[in-house]
Amino acid sequence: MSKKYFGTDGIRGSINSKNINGDMFFKFGLASGTFFRSQKKNKQFAVIAKDTRLSGYMLEPALVSGLTSAGMHVYTLGPLPTNGLAMLTKTMKANMGIMITASHNPHYDNGLKLFGPDGMKLSDKIEKKIEHLIDQHIEKNLSEPEKLGRVKRLETGTRDYIKILKKNFSEEFNLRGLRIVIDCANGAGYKAGPELLKSLGAKVIAIGVEPNGININKHCGSVYPQNIKRAVKKYKADIGISLDGDADRVIMCDEKSNIIDGDQIIAALASRWKNKKMLKGGVVGTLMSNYGLEQYFKTLNINFIRANVGDRYVKEKMQKHKFNLGGEQSGHIILGKFATTGDGLLVALEALFALRKGKKASVFFSKFKKIPQILKNVDVKDKNIINKSDIKNSIKIAEKLIKGHGRILVRKSGTESKIRVMGESENTDLLTKCVNIITKKIK
């Protein structure tokens, strides 16, 4: 049975729409608080962080009201990267962590990402149990007046998160002599990103660090890497780092202003970890991972497995096969040795650690030749259009044409009202033709 509220990465949608409003966030808080309160009998508390969207001021109080109504105490952390919230959920020994964010989406969207006490995103099974509680009568889960939860704001979230990140590296590690551009997307990492790099001695050029509630991801961050490309060239930087709205993604840029996507970052880290005997089992990618990455890993005898799109599914495959590295082309990369979910700053630090002895970013990241890839996102009112017979027929036609020369992947977006059509082939004319056959039929 499919889920009613949760998508591939939590709950997400337009502000004041069916699911993203004060009424529903009260219900989400009440339901998740009820579920997790029943799982742990000692301290009963949740931690909440958010990105910089204006709507966070509306949704957070509603969520807190639901949680406290369920008898759950709450600590609010303010703006903090998603993995910072996951890390603090675990270190603080909370029942649960909730991140209020719509990640890379525009400011008019928002949503939730939920984490268990282990700092892991919730399984489909637990999400379905919470969905069942959401649809129950509210009165059934309300606490007695004397058992209501309390709320406290913690101001140390960013500092504590930075401290955890730095503990993963030797005390001698520093970035002195490096000139780094970081684009924080006017989002959750706007404080932590520059502060972390400066604390390690880097010369930092920070952009996308003036959030006003509606400029998150707007012509900045990992969805708009042209920003760091221009800035690296302008300031003659050694490397550029570009985060998304909740800082769980990273796209990078080398000193020659070449954009480095998630596949290229994964290839470089996997190669280094294998040489250092740090790589366990192999690497998990997704259905969207470039075929060139898969071919590169074959030359290194590195096991490569594809998961469904979504870093939660990547993490599940990593756990199942006991791999410690995985991620997506979009820049969601999970360093299993250090984190339970994607963390743009942590991945950037791991890459910078490899460059600390003067190696050029352009050399470190140039591991494989990418197979030409086209990705088109088609806006739709109903994503189930993908199941219509004429759409299915167009996909079959395209797959038959490209068979033996490449591949086609058509899927629903888990976070937006879009159908994503992706194709790969060395034959670019054929590739364009096949992708267009499908996109034109959807439109």
MITI-499849 format. One record per residue (C-alpha): residue number from 0; residue in three letters; x, y, z. Coordinates in pm, 1 decimal. Last residue first. Example, Ala and Ser with C-alpha at 12.3 -4.5 7.8 and 13.67 -1.06 7.14 Angstrom:
<sites>
1 / SER / 1367.0 / -106.0 / 714.0
0 / ALA / 1230.0 / -450.0 / 780.0
</sites>
This chain:
<sites>
442 / LYS / 321.9 / 1753.5 / -2225.7
441 / ILE / 364.5 / 1384.4 / -2138.6
440 / LYS / 375.4 / 1289.5 / -2510.0
439 / LYS / 633.6 / 1559.9 / -2582.5
438 / THR / 846.6 / 1443.2 / -2290.5
437 / ILE / 849.4 / 1081.5 / -2407.5
436 / ILE / 946.0 / 1125.1 / -2773.1
435 / ASN / 1180.1 / 1408.4 / -2669.4
434 / VAL / 1390.5 / 1176.6 / -2452.0
433 / CYS / 1429.5 / 929.5 / -2740.5
432 / LYS / 1522.7 / 1194.6 / -2998.0
431 / THR / 1776.0 / 1362.6 / -2769.1
430 / LEU / 1947.6 / 1029.9 / -2699.2
429 / LEU / 1954.8 / 933.6 / -3066.5
428 / ASP / 2124.8 / 1262.6 / -3150.9
427 / THR / 2359.4 / 1226.4 / -2853.2
426 / ASN / 2487.5 / 880.6 / -2947.9
425 / GLU / 2714.5 / 820.1 / -2647.4
424 / SER / 2394.1 / 742.8 / -2460.2
423 / GLU / 2208.5 / 826.4 / -2139.3
422 / GLY / 1843.7 / 920.4 / -2083.7
421 / MET / 1642.4 / 1079.5 / -1804.1
420 / VAL / 1276.1 / 1179.0 / -1792.1
419 / ARG / 1155.0 / 1318.1 / -1458.8
418 / ILE / 780.3 / 1362.4 / -1417.3
417 / LYS / 700.5 / 1663.6 / -1202.4
416 / SER / 472.3 / 1774.9 / -922.7
415 / GLU / 762.1 / 1796.6 / -674.3
414 / THR / 929.5 / 1592.7 / -397.1
413 / GLY / 918.0 / 1226.4 / -498.5
412 / SER / 947.4 / 1308.2 / -866.6
411 / LYS / 771.1 / 1044.7 / -1072.2
410 / ARG / 993.1 / 830.6 / -1291.5
409 / VAL / 1115.0 / 773.5 / -1645.9
408 / LEU / 1456.3 / 613.7 / -1706.0
407 / ILE / 1603.4 / 554.1 / -2052.6
406 / ARG / 1923.4 / 364.5 / -2135.7
405 / GLY / 2207.8 / 356.1 / -2385.3
404 / HIS / 2310.4 / 215.6 / -2724.6
403 / GLY / 2201.4 / -148.2 / -2700.0
402 / LYS / 1837.1 / -47.2 / -2669.4
401 / ILE / 1794.3 / 320.1 / -2761.6
400 / LEU / 1516.3 / 274.8 / -3016.0
399 / LYS / 1332.5 / 5.1 / -2818.5
398 / GLU / 1345.7 / 213.7 / -2500.8
397 / ALA / 1204.0 / 516.9 / -2684.3
396 / ILE / 913.0 / 314.5 / -2830.4
395 / LYS / 840.4 / 152.4 / -2492.9
394 / ILE / 838.3 / 494.1 / -2322.0
393 / SER / 595.8 / 628.4 / -2583.5
392 / ASN / 367.3 / 328.8 / -2520.8
391 / LYS / 367.1 / 387.5 / -2145.4
390 / ILE / 265.0 / 749.1 / -2207.9
389 / ASP / -14.7 / 638.1 / -2444.3
388 / SER / -135.3 / 379.4 / -2188.5
387 / LYS / -156.2 / 620.3 / -1895.7
386 / ASN / 52.6 / 517.5 / -1592.4
385 / ILE / 287.2 / 819.6 / -1604.8
384 / ILE / -20.3 / 1041.4 / -1579.3
383 / ASN / -11.2 / 933.3 / -1215.2
382 / LYS / 199.6 / 1245.0 / -1149.5
381 / ASP / -114.7 / 1458.8 / -1167.0
380 / LYS / -91.3 / 1830.2 / -1242.4
379 / VAL / 228.9 / 1787.2 / -1441.8
378 / ASP / 554.1 / 1981.2 / -1485.4
377 / VAL / 806.0 / 1793.1 / -1700.4
376 / ASN / 1163.1 / 1764.5 / -1572.8
375 / LYS / 1414.2 / 1677.6 / -1843.6
374 / LEU / 1742.4 / 1500.6 / -1774.6
373 / ILE / 1986.0 / 1437.5 / -2059.8
372 / GLN / 2306.3 / 1239.5 / -2010.7
371 / PRO / 2623.1 / 1212.5 / -2215.6
370 / ILE / 2838.5 / 937.0 / -2054.8
369 / LYS / 3072.6 / 1098.7 / -1803.6
368 / LYS / 3444.7 / 1034.5 / -1839.8
367 / PHE / 3601.7 / 918.9 / -1514.6
366 / LYS / 3832.5 / 1023.1 / -1231.3
365 / SER / 3886.0 / 1397.7 / -1268.6
364 / PHE / 3802.2 / 1502.0 / -909.6
363 / PHE / 4148.8 / 1496.6 / -751.1
362 / VAL / 4323.1 / 1650.7 / -1050.3
361 / SER / 4089.3 / 1950.2 / -1088.8
360 / ALA / 4089.8 / 1993.4 / -708.9
359 / LYS / 4466.3 / 2044.4 / -715.5
358 / LYS / 4675.7 / 1856.5 / -460.8
357 / GLY / 4850.2 / 2091.0 / -213.6
356 / LYS / 4880.7 / 1870.4 / 91.6
355 / ARG / 4532.2 / 1952.6 / 226.1
354 / LEU / 4353.0 / 1829.3 / -85.8
353 / ALA / 4233.7 / 1497.5 / 62.7
352 / PHE / 4115.1 / 1679.6 / 376.2
351 / LEU / 3931.2 / 1922.1 / 148.9
350 / ALA / 3734.9 / 1631.5 / -0.7
349 / GLU / 3639.5 / 1502.7 / 345.9
348 / LEU / 3550.1 / 1857.1 / 452.6
347 / ALA / 3323.4 / 1902.1 / 149.2
346 / VAL / 3146.8 / 1575.0 / 231.4
345 / LEU / 3092.0 / 1693.1 / 591.3
344 / LEU / 2963.8 / 2030.3 / 473.3
343 / GLY / 2716.3 / 1882.5 / 226.2
342 / ASP / 2574.1 / 1627.9 / 470.6
341 / GLY / 2361.3 / 1339.8 / 345.4
340 / THR / 2229.6 / 1100.8 / 609.5
339 / THR / 2348.5 / 870.9 / 889.4
338 / ALA / 2696.6 / 1021.9 / 920.7
337 / PHE / 3066.9 / 956.0 / 985.1
336 / LYS / 3176.0 / 614.3 / 857.6
335 / GLY / 2870.0 / 592.3 / 635.8
334 / LEU / 2972.3 / 897.9 / 436.1
333 / ILE / 2640.1 / 965.0 / 267.9
332 / ILE / 2630.3 / 1183.1 / -42.8
331 / HIS / 2329.1 / 1383.2 / -162.1
330 / GLY / 2505.4 / 1583.0 / -435.6
329 / SER / 2248.4 / 1563.9 / -715.8
328 / GLN / 2436.5 / 1269.8 / -869.4
327 / GLU / 2332.8 / 1065.4 / -568.7
326 / GLY / 2502.6 / 891.4 / -283.7
325 / GLY / 2683.5 / 602.9 / -126.8
324 / LEU / 2980.0 / 509.9 / 87.6
323 / ASN / 3007.7 / 273.9 / 387.2
322 / PHE / 2879.0 / -52.2 / 239.3
321 / LYS / 2737.5 / -317.8 / 476.1
320 / HIS / 2512.1 / -467.7 / 204.3
319 / LYS / 2183.4 / -403.8 / 387.9
318 / GLN / 2309.4 / -90.1 / 559.5
317 / MET / 2429.1 / 68.5 / 237.1
316 / LYS / 2105.5 / -35.2 / 65.6
315 / GLU / 1901.8 / 140.6 / 337.6
314 / LYS / 2126.4 / 447.3 / 313.7
313 / VAL / 2069.6 / 475.7 / -60.7
312 / TYR / 1696.1 / 440.1 / -4.8
311 / ARG / 1701.9 / 728.4 / 242.8
310 / ASP / 1920.1 / 927.1 / 1.2
309 / GLY / 1636.9 / 930.0 / -252.1
308 / VAL / 1627.3 / 774.9 / -599.4
307 / ASN / 1591.1 / 397.3 / -588.3
306 / ALA / 1914.4 / 208.5 / -528.4
305 / ARG / 2194.8 / 108.9 / -767.2
304 / ILE / 2480.6 / -116.4 / -657.6
303 / PHE / 2851.9 / -78.8 / -734.6
302 / ASN / 3125.0 / -316.5 / -617.6
301 / ILE / 3471.9 / -167.4 / -667.8
300 / ASN / 3702.5 / -370.3 / -892.0
299 / LEU / 3885.3 / -48.9 / -988.9
298 / THR / 3806.1 / -80.8 / -1362.7
297 / LYS / 3449.2 / -179.1 / -1271.7
296 / PHE / 3418.9 / 134.4 / -1060.4
295 / TYR / 3488.6 / 346.2 / -1367.6
294 / GLN / 3217.1 / 167.7 / -1567.2
293 / GLU / 2957.8 / 242.5 / -1296.4
292 / LEU / 3062.8 / 606.7 / -1289.1
291 / GLY / 3037.5 / 628.3 / -1669.3
290 / TYR / 2681.5 / 497.3 / -1641.3
289 / ASN / 2590.8 / 818.1 / -1458.6
288 / SER / 2392.5 / 769.1 / -1138.6
287 / MET / 2018.4 / 830.9 / -1190.1
286 / LEU / 1903.6 / 480.5 / -1088.2
285 / THR / 2095.6 / 540.2 / -769.3
284 / GLY / 2445.2 / 488.6 / -630.9
283 / VAL / 2569.4 / 254.5 / -357.0
282 / VAL / 2944.3 / 200.9 / -328.5
281 / GLY / 3154.5 / -98.5 / -224.3
280 / GLY / 3205.6 / -345.3 / 57.9
279 / LYS / 3393.8 / -118.8 / 299.1
278 / LEU / 3616.4 / 158.0 / 168.5
277 / MET / 3878.0 / 274.4 / 421.4
276 / LYS / 4170.4 / 71.5 / 280.3
275 / LYS / 4354.6 / 401.0 / 210.9
274 / ASN / 4365.3 / 323.9 / -162.5
273 / LYS / 3999.2 / 220.3 / -154.3
272 / TRP / 3906.8 / 536.0 / 38.9
271 / ARG / 4082.3 / 753.6 / -219.0
270 / SER / 3908.6 / 589.0 / -515.1
269 / ALA / 3572.1 / 600.0 / -338.0
268 / LEU / 3620.4 / 968.9 / -251.9
267 / ALA / 3704.8 / 1064.6 / -610.9
266 / ALA / 3422.2 / 860.6 / -764.5
265 / ILE / 3169.2 / 993.5 / -510.7
264 / ILE / 3267.3 / 1355.0 / -588.5
263 / GLN / 3233.2 / 1289.2 / -961.3
262 / ASP / 2890.1 / 1131.8 / -917.2
261 / GLY / 2777.8 / 1419.6 / -692.3
260 / ASP / 2859.5 / 1690.9 / -945.7
259 / ILE / 3184.3 / 1883.6 / -996.7
258 / ILE / 3148.0 / 2210.4 / -1192.3
257 / ASN / 3468.3 / 2316.1 / -1370.6
256 / SER / 3586.3 / 2664.1 / -1271.8
255 / LYS / 3957.2 / 2583.4 / -1323.1
254 / GLU / 4014.4 / 2582.9 / -945.4
253 / ASP / 3753.7 / 2307.3 / -906.7
252 / CYS / 3382.0 / 2354.2 / -840.2
251 / MET / 3163.4 / 2161.0 / -598.3
250 / ILE / 2802.0 / 2046.0 / -563.7
249 / VAL / 2686.2 / 1959.9 / -214.7
248 / ARG / 2357.8 / 1832.4 / -77.7
247 / ASP / 2236.8 / 1801.4 / 283.3
246 / ALA / 2270.4 / 2176.8 / 332.0
245 / ASP / 1899.6 / 2244.3 / 402.0
244 / GLY / 1856.9 / 2491.8 / 116.8
243 / ASP / 2127.4 / 2346.1 / -106.4
242 / LEU / 2502.5 / 2374.5 / -64.8
241 / SER / 2770.7 / 2493.1 / -309.2
240 / ILE / 3141.7 / 2456.6 / -236.8
239 / GLY / 3407.5 / 2616.7 / -456.7
238 / ILE / 3778.1 / 2532.6 / -471.4
237 / ASP / 4122.2 / 2689.7 / -494.6
236 / ALA / 3980.2 / 3038.6 / -542.5
235 / LYS / 4095.8 / 3289.8 / -802.6
234 / TYR / 3842.2 / 3540.1 / -662.5
233 / LYS / 3661.8 / 3602.5 / -991.5
232 / LYS / 3706.4 / 3249.8 / -1130.3
231 / VAL / 3586.0 / 3081.4 / -812.0
230 / ALA / 3299.1 / 3333.9 / -794.3
229 / ARG / 3177.5 / 3267.4 / -1148.2
228 / LYS / 3169.6 / 2889.1 / -1107.9
227 / ILE / 3034.6 / 2930.5 / -754.2
226 / ASN / 2729.3 / 3113.9 / -884.9
225 / GLN / 2685.2 / 2900.4 / -1198.1
224 / PRO / 2608.2 / 2617.9 / -955.3
223 / TYR / 2235.9 / 2709.7 / -943.0
222 / VAL / 2062.9 / 2405.8 / -790.3
221 / SER / 2359.0 / 2368.2 / -552.3
220 / GLY / 2314.8 / 2715.3 / -407.5
219 / CYS / 2197.1 / 3036.9 / -569.2
218 / HIS / 1950.8 / 3178.6 / -820.9
217 / LYS / 1678.3 / 3155.1 / -555.2
216 / ASN / 1764.0 / 2854.0 / -335.1
215 / ILE / 1638.1 / 3046.2 / -26.1
214 / ASN / 1544.7 / 3402.3 / -128.3
213 / ILE / 1202.2 / 3413.3 / 41.5
212 / GLY / 1277.6 / 3416.9 / 414.0
211 / ASN / 1532.9 / 3698.5 / 404.9
210 / PRO / 1848.7 / 3488.2 / 402.3
209 / GLU / 2178.4 / 3674.7 / 360.1
208 / VAL / 2444.3 / 3403.5 / 337.6
207 / GLY / 2418.5 / 3310.9 / -31.4
206 / ILE / 2782.0 / 3403.2 / -80.7
205 / ALA / 3081.8 / 3342.2 / 144.4
204 / ILE / 3441.0 / 3403.3 / 32.7
203 / VAL / 3650.9 / 3222.5 / 291.9
202 / LYS / 4026.9 / 3233.0 / 349.2
201 / ALA / 4067.3 / 2903.3 / 530.4
200 / GLY / 4198.4 / 2869.8 / 886.3
199 / LEU / 3998.0 / 2573.8 / 1017.0
198 / SER / 3764.2 / 2801.5 / 1216.5
197 / LYS / 3703.9 / 2995.6 / 895.0
196 / LEU / 3576.1 / 2681.1 / 719.4
195 / LEU / 3336.2 / 2593.2 / 1001.6
194 / GLU / 3206.9 / 2948.9 / 1049.2
193 / PRO / 3144.4 / 2990.5 / 675.1
192 / GLY / 2929.3 / 2675.0 / 656.0
191 / ALA / 2758.5 / 2683.9 / 998.3
190 / LYS / 2598.2 / 3026.5 / 959.7
189 / TYR / 2439.7 / 3008.2 / 612.7
188 / GLY / 2393.5 / 2631.1 / 635.6
187 / ALA / 2013.8 / 2636.2 / 669.8
186 / GLY / 1954.3 / 2844.9 / 359.8
185 / ASN / 2054.7 / 3157.0 / 172.9
184 / ALA / 2185.3 / 2904.4 / -82.8
183 / CYS / 2504.0 / 2856.7 / 126.6
182 / ASP / 2749.5 / 2933.8 / -153.1
181 / ILE / 3105.5 / 2872.5 / -35.3
180 / VAL / 3417.1 / 3004.2 / -208.4
179 / ILE / 3744.7 / 2876.0 / -65.2
178 / ARG / 4096.7 / 3021.6 / -67.5
177 / LEU / 4331.3 / 2768.1 / 87.6
176 / GLY / 4652.1 / 2875.0 / 264.7
175 / ARG / 4538.1 / 2749.8 / 602.9
174 / LEU / 4279.1 / 2475.1 / 571.8
173 / ASN / 4360.5 / 2284.5 / 889.1
172 / PHE / 4386.9 / 1927.2 / 1011.6
171 / GLU / 4622.0 / 1897.2 / 1310.2
170 / GLU / 4340.1 / 1796.1 / 1545.3
169 / SER / 4272.5 / 1493.5 / 1326.6
168 / PHE / 3934.4 / 1468.0 / 1158.3
167 / ASN / 3591.7 / 1336.1 / 1258.6
166 / LYS / 3595.5 / 1560.6 / 1568.1
165 / LYS / 3563.2 / 1860.6 / 1335.6
164 / LEU / 3209.4 / 1764.8 / 1234.7
163 / ILE / 3093.9 / 1713.5 / 1595.1
162 / LYS / 3228.1 / 2056.6 / 1700.0
161 / ILE / 3058.9 / 2221.2 / 1403.5
160 / TYR / 2726.0 / 2067.3 / 1509.7
159 / ASP / 2767.6 / 2184.7 / 1870.4
158 / ARG / 2840.9 / 2541.4 / 1760.5
157 / THR / 2544.5 / 2548.5 / 1521.1
156 / GLY / 2303.9 / 2409.2 / 1783.1
155 / THR / 2415.7 / 2624.1 / 2078.9
154 / GLU / 2115.1 / 2857.1 / 2105.6
153 / LEU / 1874.1 / 2599.6 / 2247.6
152 / ARG / 1507.7 / 2709.5 / 2267.5
151 / LYS / 1293.1 / 2531.3 / 2527.0
150 / VAL / 943.6 / 2383.6 / 2510.8
149 / ARG / 745.5 / 2182.4 / 2768.6
148 / GLY / 523.3 / 1877.3 / 2708.2
147 / LEU / 173.3 / 1823.1 / 2846.8
146 / LYS / 135.7 / 1562.7 / 3122.0
145 / GLU / -54.9 / 1778.9 / 3375.7
144 / PRO / -323.5 / 1860.7 / 3118.0
143 / GLU / -376.1 / 1492.1 / 3019.1
142 / SER / -228.5 / 1414.7 / 2680.4
141 / LEU / -411.6 / 1420.3 / 2346.6
140 / ASN / -390.2 / 1105.6 / 2133.5
139 / LYS / -754.4 / 995.3 / 2107.5
138 / GLU / -883.3 / 1352.5 / 2098.2
137 / ILE / -728.2 / 1408.6 / 1754.3
136 / HIS / -944.3 / 1144.9 / 1585.0
135 / GLN / -713.4 / 915.4 / 1388.9
134 / ASP / -583.8 / 1008.0 / 1043.1
133 / ILE / -245.5 / 1126.4 / 1167.0
132 / LEU / -206.8 / 805.5 / 1371.1
131 / HIS / -231.4 / 590.4 / 1056.9
130 / GLU / 22.8 / 816.8 / 885.8
129 / ILE / 258.2 / 760.4 / 1179.6
128 / LYS / 232.2 / 383.5 / 1130.0
127 / LYS / 291.1 / 427.5 / 755.5
126 / GLU / 605.7 / 633.2 / 825.5
125 / ILE / 728.7 / 357.1 / 1057.7
124 / LYS / 702.5 / 92.3 / 783.5
123 / ASP / 848.4 / 317.9 / 513.9
122 / SER / 1158.1 / 352.1 / 732.3
121 / LEU / 1237.5 / 674.0 / 915.9
120 / LYS / 1549.5 / 874.9 / 847.8
119 / MET / 1833.6 / 774.5 / 1078.4
118 / GLY / 1969.9 / 978.6 / 1370.6
117 / ASP / 1951.2 / 673.6 / 1598.1
116 / PRO / 1666.2 / 833.3 / 1796.9
115 / GLY / 1453.5 / 840.5 / 1477.9
114 / PHE / 1458.5 / 1114.5 / 1218.1
113 / LEU / 1176.1 / 1297.4 / 1041.3
112 / LYS / 1208.0 / 1529.3 / 742.0
111 / LEU / 929.1 / 1783.9 / 714.7
110 / GLY / 788.7 / 2023.5 / 455.7
109 / ASN / 805.3 / 2358.3 / 282.5
108 / ASP / 733.3 / 2508.5 / -56.9
107 / TYR / 694.4 / 2879.0 / -140.4
106 / HIS / 1066.7 / 2932.2 / -82.2
105 / PRO / 1169.6 / 2726.5 / -385.5
104 / ASN / 1269.9 / 2357.4 / -351.9
103 / HIS / 1627.8 / 2247.3 / -271.6
102 / SER / 1543.5 / 2116.4 / 78.1
101 / ALA / 1173.7 / 2167.8 / 155.6
100 / THR / 1252.7 / 2214.8 / 522.4
99 / ILE / 1135.5 / 2172.0 / 880.4
98 / MET / 1372.8 / 1912.4 / 1023.8
97 / ILE / 1229.2 / 1689.4 / 1295.1
96 / GLY / 1432.1 / 1482.7 / 1539.7
95 / MET / 1307.0 / 1195.7 / 1755.1
94 / ASN / 1320.0 / 1033.4 / 2096.8
93 / ALA / 1622.5 / 1244.7 / 2184.2
92 / LYS / 1952.5 / 1097.2 / 2298.2
91 / MET / 2128.5 / 1437.8 / 2275.7
90 / THR / 2401.7 / 1277.4 / 2063.9
89 / LYS / 2150.0 / 1107.9 / 1831.8
88 / THR / 1911.8 / 1398.0 / 1773.1
87 / LEU / 2219.6 / 1622.9 / 1757.0
86 / MET / 2361.3 / 1429.3 / 1462.4
85 / ALA / 2029.9 / 1422.7 / 1274.4
84 / LEU / 1975.5 / 1797.0 / 1330.2
83 / GLY / 2327.5 / 1871.4 / 1207.8
82 / ASN / 2251.3 / 1637.0 / 918.8
81 / THR / 1965.5 / 1863.8 / 815.7
80 / PRO / 2170.4 / 2182.9 / 833.2
79 / LEU / 2066.2 / 2425.0 / 1111.9
78 / PRO / 1833.8 / 2725.2 / 1139.8
77 / GLY / 1666.9 / 2734.6 / 1485.1
76 / LEU / 1746.4 / 2472.0 / 1750.5
75 / THR / 1408.1 / 2406.3 / 1914.1
74 / TYR / 1400.5 / 2166.1 / 2210.3
73 / VAL / 1063.8 / 1995.7 / 2266.6
72 / HIS / 901.5 / 1794.0 / 2547.1
71 / MET / 651.9 / 1532.9 / 2424.2
70 / GLY / 318.1 / 1488.9 / 2601.4
69 / ALA / 116.2 / 1443.7 / 2280.6
68 / SER / -10.4 / 1801.2 / 2310.6
67 / THR / 356.5 / 1903.2 / 2335.5
66 / LEU / 422.1 / 1745.8 / 1996.3
65 / GLY / 115.7 / 1896.3 / 1830.2
64 / SER / 184.0 / 2245.3 / 1965.8
63 / VAL / 547.4 / 2220.6 / 1856.1
62 / LEU / 436.4 / 2137.9 / 1502.1
61 / ALA / 197.7 / 2434.0 / 1498.2
60 / PRO / 467.6 / 2663.6 / 1639.6
59 / GLU / 713.6 / 2543.5 / 1368.9
58 / LEU / 473.8 / 2589.6 / 1075.1
57 / MET / 417.8 / 2965.2 / 1082.1
56 / TYR / 773.9 / 3081.0 / 1152.2
55 / GLY / 898.0 / 2814.5 / 909.1
54 / SER / 686.8 / 2980.4 / 639.5
53 / LEU / 950.5 / 3251.7 / 602.1
52 / ARG / 1195.2 / 2987.9 / 485.8
51 / THR / 1537.4 / 2984.4 / 656.8
50 / ASP / 1592.1 / 2612.9 / 721.3
49 / LYS / 1458.6 / 2436.1 / 1026.0
48 / ALA / 1556.6 / 2251.3 / 1342.6
47 / ILE / 1345.2 / 2058.0 / 1592.1
46 / VAL / 1451.7 / 1830.6 / 1877.0
45 / ALA / 1208.6 / 1588.4 / 2042.5
44 / PHE / 1169.2 / 1488.8 / 2405.4
43 / GLN / 1042.6 / 1214.2 / 2636.5
42 / LYS / 1323.9 / 1114.4 / 2869.7
41 / ASN / 1264.2 / 757.8 / 2992.8
40 / LYS / 995.1 / 533.3 / 2841.9
39 / LYS / 1089.1 / 510.3 / 2477.3
38 / GLN / 881.6 / 369.9 / 2191.2
37 / SER / 536.4 / 493.6 / 2302.2
36 / ARG / 655.4 / 853.7 / 2306.5
35 / PHE / 779.1 / 797.6 / 1951.0
34 / PHE / 433.1 / 718.2 / 1813.6
33 / THR / 240.8 / 983.7 / 2005.9
32 / GLY / 494.6 / 1253.5 / 1916.9
31 / SER / 478.4 / 1152.2 / 1550.1
30 / ALA / 97.9 / 1172.9 / 1552.7
29 / LEU / 66.8 / 1496.2 / 1752.8
28 / GLY / 339.8 / 1670.2 / 1555.0
27 / PHE / 198.8 / 1563.6 / 1219.2
26 / LYS / -150.3 / 1666.8 / 1335.9
25 / PHE / -28.7 / 2012.4 / 1442.5
24 / PHE / 154.6 / 2032.1 / 1110.4
23 / MET / -173.3 / 1952.4 / 933.1
22 / ASP / -361.2 / 2240.0 / 1095.7
21 / GLY / -78.0 / 2486.4 / 1047.1
20 / ASN / -42.0 / 2423.1 / 675.1
19 / ILE / 156.6 / 2203.6 / 440.2
18 / ASN / -71.3 / 1906.0 / 370.8
17 / LYS / -354.1 / 2040.0 / 149.3
16 / SER / -181.8 / 2365.0 / 52.5
15 / ASN / -102.9 / 2653.6 / 282.6
14 / ILE / 261.4 / 2647.9 / 167.8
13 / SER / 330.4 / 2424.5 / -131.3
12 / GLY / 445.8 / 2068.4 / -75.8
11 / ARG / 677.2 / 1831.7 / 110.4
10 / ILE / 662.9 / 1541.2 / 353.0
9 / GLY / 967.4 / 1322.0 / 413.8
8 / ASP / 1218.9 / 1236.2 / 146.1
7 / THR / 1076.1 / 985.0 / -100.7
6 / GLY / 720.7 / 1095.7 / -23.2
5 / PHE / 522.4 / 1085.4 / 303.0
4 / TYR / 154.5 / 1183.9 / 319.7
3 / LYS / -61.1 / 897.1 / 190.3
2 / LYS / 190.7 / 615.8 / 154.2
1 / SER / 140.1 / 340.3 / -101.0
0 / MET / 0.0 / 0.0 / 0.0
</sites>
